[in-house]
Amino acid sequence: MFGGFFVSNNTIPDSLKWLRYISWFNFGFENFMINQWRNVDKITGCGETTSKHCLQSGQEVLNFYQLDEDNFKRNFWLLAGLCMIYRLMAYIFLLRKAR
């Protein structure tokens, strides 16, 4: 829920915003979107509609979801760190349970 693809990060209550930083879906979703849309100059298929949901370029898509291209490397390292932390926590709990 806090990964950014179901609910916009701006609509989450302030008391729950910290949860997105412990979810790897948040960082993975942002990197996926940046990877898919950063080099797209023109999106076709909207025709002559002037709907606010008819985005014309990849940069508009990133702006619509409020994603920053500069976060790509940071997100990669945070994903790697979260993976190691969660594996270490699982190992510690497994050791405690085995005793």
C-alpha positions as CSV (number, residue, x, y, z in Angstrom):
1,M,0.0,0.0,0.0
2,F,2.9,2.4,0.7
3,G,4.9,1.5,-2.4
4,G,3.4,4.4,-4.4
5,F,1.6,2.5,-7.1
6,F,-1.8,2.1,-5.3
7,V,-1.9,5.4,-3.4
8,S,0.0,8.6,-4.1
9,N,2.6,9.3,-1.4
10,N,1.0,12.8,-0.9
11,T,-2.4,11.2,0.1
12,I,-0.9,9.1,2.9
13,P,-1.5,10.6,6.4
14,D,1.6,12.1,8.0
15,S,1.5,9.6,10.8
16,L,1.9,6.7,8.3
17,K,4.4,8.2,5.8
18,W,7.4,6.6,7.6
19,L,6.1,3.1,6.5
20,R,7.1,3.7,2.9
21,Y,10.7,3.8,3.9
22,I,10.7,0.3,5.2
23,S,9.0,-1.1,2.1
24,W,11.2,-2.2,-0.8
25,F,8.2,-1.7,-3.1
26,N,8.6,2.1,-2.7
27,F,12.2,2.1,-3.9
28,G,11.6,-0.6,-6.5
29,F,8.5,1.2,-8.0
30,E,10.3,4.5,-8.2
31,N,13.3,2.9,-10.0
32,F,11.0,0.9,-12.3
33,M,9.2,4.1,-13.3
34,I,12.4,6.1,-13.8
35,N,13.9,3.3,-15.9
36,Q,10.8,3.0,-18.1
37,W,10.0,6.7,-18.6
38,R,13.2,8.7,-18.4
39,N,14.1,8.6,-22.1
40,V,10.6,8.7,-23.6
41,D,10.2,12.0,-25.4
42,K,6.7,11.5,-26.9
43,I,3.8,9.4,-25.9
44,T,1.4,8.7,-28.7
45,G,-2.2,7.5,-28.5
46,C,-3.9,10.4,-26.7
47,G,-5.1,12.0,-29.9
48,E,-6.6,15.4,-29.6
49,T,-7.9,15.0,-26.0
50,T,-7.0,17.6,-23.5
51,S,-7.6,15.4,-20.5
52,K,-5.2,16.0,-17.6
53,H,-4.5,12.2,-17.6
54,C,-3.3,12.3,-21.2
55,L,0.5,12.8,-20.6
56,Q,2.7,13.7,-23.5
57,S,6.2,12.7,-22.4
58,G,8.0,10.4,-20.0
59,Q,9.0,13.4,-17.9
60,E,5.4,14.4,-17.5
61,V,4.7,10.8,-16.3
62,L,7.5,11.1,-13.7
63,N,6.2,14.6,-12.6
64,F,2.7,13.2,-12.3
65,Y,3.8,10.5,-9.9
66,Q,6.2,13.0,-8.2
67,L,9.3,10.9,-8.9
68,D,12.8,12.2,-9.1
69,E,15.3,10.8,-11.6
70,D,18.2,11.7,-9.3
71,N,17.0,9.1,-6.8
72,F,17.8,6.1,-9.1
73,K,21.2,5.2,-7.6
74,R,20.1,6.0,-4.0
75,N,17.1,3.7,-4.5
76,F,19.3,0.9,-5.8
77,W,21.6,1.0,-2.8
78,L,18.6,1.3,-0.4
79,L,17.1,-1.8,-2.0
80,A,20.3,-3.7,-1.5
81,G,20.6,-2.5,2.1
82,L,17.0,-3.4,2.9
83,C,17.6,-6.9,1.4
84,M,20.6,-7.4,3.6
85,I,18.9,-6.1,6.7
86,Y,15.8,-8.2,6.2
87,R,17.9,-11.3,5.6
88,L,20.0,-10.6,8.7
89,M,16.9,-10.1,10.8
90,A,15.5,-13.4,9.5
91,Y,18.7,-15.2,10.3
92,I,18.8,-13.8,13.8
93,F,15.2,-14.8,14.4
94,L,15.9,-18.3,13.0
95,L,18.8,-18.7,15.4
96,R,16.7,-17.6,18.3
97,K,13.9,-19.9,17.4
98,A,16.3,-22.9,17.0
99,R,17.6,-22.5,20.6
